[in-house]
Amino acid sequence: MSEVILADTMPDLFDELSNGRFEVRPLEPASDVDCAKAVAVVAYSHPVVDGRLLDRCPGVRIVSNHGVGVDHIDVAAAQQRGVRVGNTPGCLDAATADMTMAMILSVARNIVIGDHFARSPKFTHYDPSILIGQEVTGSTLGIVGMGRIGVEVARRARAFDMKILYHNRNRRPDIEDSLGVQFATLNDLLGRSDFVTLNCPLTEETHGLIGPAQFQQMKPSGMLINMARGPVIQTDALYAALTTGQITAAGLDVTDPEPLPRDHPLLRLDNVIVAPHLGSASNVTRRRMMQITVDNLIAGLEGRPLPHEVAPV
């Protein structure tokens, strides 16, 4: 008999990698019958998994998260109930760093605006005076969050001869010489950087990290990239900064809320690019993520050590 798990709508890849072992029942909303039968939860598209849900699912032994960030999972509540939590670190660092650089290049060189213009009736002849972007090569990049992804961003930025500043909860002297990066306070980083990338996890410390005071520190020519989580930026403050000239542009792979309401004023601005959370969305990376998700799931159900278990809170 198939084991019942609660999950969002899962891709065929999950069934392939788990050899059809599981019967997937809806997580949102989860019925009382399904909760009573469930032995695990798979958090595929960032659903909220909290103590209230777990109390309805007494048979759940493992929450397997498809991704690294677990801000949508109450890890402490799970561990208090004897439920282990697994995630997928390491496998998505390169893809997310690639997307970070793609965002930098896109906002700097007006890729999206240029695409729209080139498709429009207005483009009738080449005009070298329009859509002059910002030079990336040789500019200064500030990376907020120098974990695995931040390190990969720095490695890519070196290929563009960028001067690299970083801000992190803990200083990283181990990578300062090898990557040629310089530690800075957040305000110093914001004031000196041409591009600021957010590559940090969402925690109590980083929630609302970038707000009115931080935008005032940035250069008017500065550009902000959010590859972290939407709530790291105060959305209203971002809109104000983009519309008053505090900063020039932004690239957002994540937003708060996510997705933005279809009538949100940010979506009407030309100086912001919004992507639908594509940081890890490459074919190779998503397959690796799903494999680890399945491996954590099965290990948890069989009482074995998880390949990647979230540390106790």
C-alpha positions as CSV (number, residue, x, y, z in Angstrom):
1,M,0.0,0.0,0.0
2,S,1.3,3.5,-0.9
3,E,2.3,5.7,2.0
4,V,0.2,8.9,2.2
5,I,2.1,12.2,2.2
6,L,0.8,15.8,2.2
7,A,2.2,18.0,-0.5
8,D,1.4,20.7,-3.0
9,T,0.8,19.6,-6.6
10,M,4.0,17.7,-7.4
11,P,5.7,17.3,-10.7
12,D,6.0,13.9,-12.4
13,L,9.7,14.0,-11.4
14,F,8.8,13.3,-7.8
15,D,6.9,10.2,-8.7
16,E,9.8,9.1,-11.0
17,L,12.5,9.6,-8.4
18,S,10.4,8.0,-5.6
19,N,9.5,5.0,-7.8
20,G,5.8,5.6,-7.2
21,R,6.1,4.8,-3.5
22,F,3.8,7.6,-2.3
23,E,0.2,8.7,-2.6
24,V,0.2,12.5,-2.6
25,R,-2.8,14.2,-0.9
26,P,-3.4,17.9,-1.0
27,L,-1.6,20.0,1.6
28,E,-3.6,23.2,1.1
29,P,-6.3,22.6,2.2
30,A,-5.5,19.3,4.0
31,S,-8.6,17.3,5.1
32,D,-8.8,15.7,8.5
33,V,-8.9,12.2,6.8
34,D,-5.7,12.9,4.9
35,C,-4.0,14.4,7.9
36,A,-4.8,11.2,9.9
37,K,-3.3,9.0,7.2
38,A,-0.2,11.1,6.4
39,V,3.3,10.0,7.3
40,A,5.2,12.9,5.9
41,V,4.9,16.4,4.5
42,V,6.7,17.6,1.4
43,A,7.0,21.4,1.2
44,Y,7.3,21.9,-2.5
45,S,6.2,25.5,-3.2
46,H,6.7,27.2,0.2
47,P,3.5,26.3,2.0
48,V,3.2,27.2,5.7
49,V,4.1,24.1,7.8
50,D,3.5,25.0,11.5
51,G,2.6,23.4,14.8
52,R,-1.1,23.7,14.1
53,L,-0.8,21.6,10.9
54,L,1.4,19.1,12.6
55,D,-0.9,18.6,15.5
56,R,-3.5,17.5,12.9
57,C,-1.1,15.0,11.5
58,P,0.0,12.7,14.4
59,G,1.6,10.2,12.1
60,V,4.0,12.6,10.3
61,R,7.6,11.9,11.0
62,I,9.4,14.0,8.5
63,V,9.0,17.4,6.7
64,S,11.0,17.3,3.5
65,N,11.6,20.8,2.1
66,H,12.2,21.3,-1.6
67,G,14.7,24.2,-1.2
68,V,17.2,25.5,1.3
69,G,15.3,28.3,3.1
70,V,12.9,27.0,5.7
71,D,11.4,30.3,6.8
72,H,7.9,28.9,5.9
73,I,8.4,25.9,8.2
74,D,8.2,26.2,12.0
75,V,11.3,24.1,12.6
76,A,11.1,24.5,16.4
77,A,7.5,23.3,16.4
78,A,8.3,20.3,14.3
79,Q,11.3,19.3,16.4
80,Q,9.2,19.7,19.6
81,R,6.8,17.1,18.1
82,G,9.6,14.7,17.2
83,V,9.3,15.6,13.5
84,R,12.6,16.0,11.6
85,V,13.1,18.6,8.9
86,G,15.2,18.2,5.8
87,N,16.2,20.7,3.2
88,T,18.4,20.8,0.0
89,P,21.5,22.9,0.6
90,G,24.5,23.1,-1.8
91,C,22.8,21.9,-5.0
92,L,21.3,25.2,-6.0
93,D,24.1,27.6,-5.2
94,A,25.5,27.8,-8.8
95,A,22.1,28.3,-10.4
96,T,21.0,31.0,-8.0
97,A,24.3,32.8,-8.4
98,D,23.9,32.6,-12.2
99,M,20.4,34.2,-11.8
100,T,21.9,36.9,-9.6
101,M,24.3,37.8,-12.4
102,A,21.5,37.6,-15.0
103,M,19.5,40.1,-12.9
104,I,22.5,42.4,-12.6
105,L,23.1,42.4,-16.3
106,S,19.4,42.7,-17.1
107,V,18.8,45.8,-15.0
108,A,22.1,47.4,-15.9
109,R,21.7,47.0,-19.7
110,N,18.0,47.5,-20.0
111,I,17.4,44.0,-21.4
112,V,13.7,43.8,-20.6
113,I,12.9,47.4,-21.7
114,G,15.0,46.9,-24.8
115,D,13.1,43.7,-25.7
116,H,9.8,45.4,-25.3
117,F,10.9,48.3,-27.4
118,A,12.4,46.1,-30.1
119,R,9.1,44.3,-30.5
120,S,7.1,47.5,-30.6
121,P,6.0,49.7,-33.6
122,K,8.3,52.4,-32.3
123,F,11.5,50.6,-33.3
124,T,12.0,51.7,-36.9
125,H,15.7,52.5,-37.0
126,Y,18.8,52.0,-34.9
127,D,19.4,55.0,-32.5
128,P,22.6,54.8,-30.5
129,S,21.4,57.5,-28.1
130,I,18.7,55.5,-26.5
131,L,18.6,53.0,-23.5
132,I,22.2,53.8,-22.4
133,G,22.8,51.3,-19.5
134,Q,25.3,51.1,-16.7
135,E,28.7,49.5,-17.1
136,V,29.0,46.3,-15.1
137,T,32.7,45.6,-15.8
138,G,34.8,47.4,-13.2
139,S,31.9,48.5,-11.1
140,T,31.4,47.9,-7.4
141,L,29.2,45.0,-6.2
142,G,28.0,44.8,-2.6
143,I,26.9,41.3,-1.6
144,V,24.6,41.1,1.5
145,G,24.9,37.5,2.8
146,M,28.2,35.7,2.2
147,G,27.1,32.1,2.5
148,R,27.4,29.5,-0.2
149,I,25.4,31.5,-2.7
150,G,27.1,34.8,-1.9
151,V,30.5,33.1,-2.5
152,E,29.4,31.8,-5.9
153,V,28.1,35.3,-6.8
154,A,31.6,36.8,-5.9
155,R,33.3,34.2,-8.0
156,R,31.2,35.2,-11.0
157,A,31.6,38.9,-10.3
158,R,35.4,38.5,-10.4
159,A,35.1,37.6,-14.1
160,F,33.6,41.0,-14.7
161,D,36.5,42.7,-12.8
162,M,34.1,44.0,-10.2
163,K,35.2,45.4,-6.9
164,I,33.4,43.3,-4.3
165,L,32.2,44.3,-0.9
166,Y,30.3,42.0,1.4
167,H,28.3,42.2,4.6
168,N,27.6,39.1,6.6
169,R,26.5,38.3,10.2
170,N,30.0,36.9,10.7
171,R,33.1,38.1,8.9
172,R,34.7,35.6,6.5
173,P,38.5,36.1,6.5
174,D,38.8,32.6,4.9
175,I,37.4,34.0,1.6
176,E,38.7,37.6,1.7
177,D,42.1,36.8,0.2
178,S,41.0,34.0,-2.0
179,L,38.2,35.9,-3.6
180,G,39.5,39.4,-3.2
181,V,36.5,40.6,-1.3
182,Q,36.3,43.2,1.4
183,F,34.1,43.2,4.5
184,A,32.0,46.3,5.1
185,T,29.3,47.5,7.4
186,L,25.9,47.4,5.8
187,N,25.7,51.2,5.5
188,D,29.2,51.4,4.0
189,L,28.4,48.7,1.5
190,L,25.2,50.5,0.5
191,G,26.9,53.8,0.0
192,R,29.8,52.5,-2.0
193,S,28.1,49.9,-4.3
194,D,26.9,50.3,-7.8
195,F,25.0,47.1,-7.5
196,V,23.7,45.5,-4.2
197,T,22.6,41.9,-4.2
198,L,20.7,40.3,-1.4
199,N,21.7,36.7,-1.0
200,C,20.9,36.2,2.7
201,P,18.4,33.9,4.4
202,L,15.2,35.3,5.8
203,T,15.6,35.5,9.6
204,E,14.4,37.8,12.4
205,E,17.5,39.8,11.8
206,T,17.0,40.2,8.0
207,H,13.3,40.7,8.0
208,G,12.7,44.2,6.7
209,L,16.5,44.7,6.5
210,I,16.3,47.1,3.5
211,G,14.0,50.0,4.2
212,P,13.8,53.8,4.0
213,A,17.1,54.5,5.9
214,Q,19.0,52.0,3.8
215,F,17.7,53.4,0.5
216,Q,18.9,56.8,1.6
217,Q,22.4,55.3,2.0
218,M,22.5,54.0,-1.6
219,K,23.8,55.9,-4.6
220,P,21.1,57.5,-6.8
221,S,22.6,55.4,-9.6
222,G,22.5,52.3,-7.5
223,M,20.7,49.1,-8.4
224,L,19.3,46.5,-6.0
225,I,18.9,42.8,-6.7
226,N,16.8,40.6,-4.4
227,M,17.6,36.9,-4.7
228,A,16.9,36.2,-1.0
229,R,13.3,36.4,0.2
230,G,10.7,39.1,-0.4
231,P,10.4,40.3,3.2
232,V,14.1,41.2,3.4
233,I,13.0,44.4,1.6
234,Q,10.2,46.7,2.8
235,T,8.1,46.8,-0.3
236,D,6.6,50.3,0.2
237,A,10.1,51.7,0.8
238,L,11.3,50.0,-2.4
239,Y,8.5,51.6,-4.4
240,A,9.3,55.0,-3.0
241,A,13.0,54.6,-3.7
242,L,12.3,53.6,-7.4
243,T,9.8,56.5,-8.0
244,T,11.7,59.3,-6.2
245,G,15.2,58.7,-7.7
246,Q,16.8,57.3,-4.5
247,I,17.9,54.4,-6.6
248,T,17.9,53.8,-10.4
249,A,16.5,50.2,-10.7
250,A,15.8,46.9,-9.1
251,G,15.7,43.3,-10.1
252,L,13.4,41.1,-7.9
253,D,13.3,37.3,-8.1
254,V,11.2,37.4,-4.9
255,T,8.6,39.9,-3.6
256,D,6.6,40.6,-0.5
257,P,3.9,39.4,-0.9
258,E,4.6,36.7,-3.4
259,P,3.2,37.0,-5.9
260,L,2.4,40.7,-5.9
261,P,-1.3,41.6,-6.3
262,R,-1.9,42.1,-10.1
263,D,-2.7,45.8,-9.5
264,H,0.4,46.4,-7.4
265,P,2.1,49.7,-8.4
266,L,5.5,48.0,-8.6
267,L,4.3,46.1,-11.6
268,R,3.7,49.3,-13.5
269,L,7.3,50.6,-13.2
270,D,9.7,50.3,-16.0
271,N,12.8,50.4,-13.8
272,V,12.1,47.1,-12.0
273,I,12.3,43.6,-13.3
274,V,10.2,41.0,-11.6
275,A,10.8,37.3,-12.0
276,P,8.6,34.5,-10.7
277,H,11.1,33.1,-8.2
278,L,13.5,31.5,-10.7
279,G,16.7,31.4,-8.7
280,S,17.1,27.7,-8.7
281,A,15.0,27.0,-11.8
282,S,17.5,25.2,-14.1
283,N,16.9,21.7,-15.3
284,V,20.0,20.2,-13.7
285,T,19.5,22.0,-10.3
286,R,15.8,21.3,-10.0
287,R,16.4,17.6,-10.6
288,R,19.1,17.5,-7.9
289,M,16.8,19.4,-5.5
290,M,14.0,16.9,-6.1
291,Q,16.4,13.9,-5.6
292,I,17.6,15.3,-2.2
293,T,14.0,16.0,-1.3
294,V,13.1,12.4,-2.0
295,D,16.2,11.1,-0.2
296,N,15.4,13.1,2.9
297,L,11.8,11.9,2.8
298,I,12.7,8.2,2.6
299,A,15.5,8.4,5.1
300,G,13.2,10.1,7.6
301,L,10.5,7.5,7.1
302,E,12.9,4.7,7.5
303,G,14.5,6.1,10.6
304,R,17.9,6.7,9.0
305,P,20.0,9.9,9.2
306,L,18.8,12.5,6.8
307,P,21.3,13.4,4.0
308,H,20.5,17.1,4.9
309,E,18.8,17.8,8.2
310,V,18.0,21.2,9.5
311,A,19.9,21.7,12.7
312,P,18.0,21.8,15.9
313,V,16.7,25.2,16.9
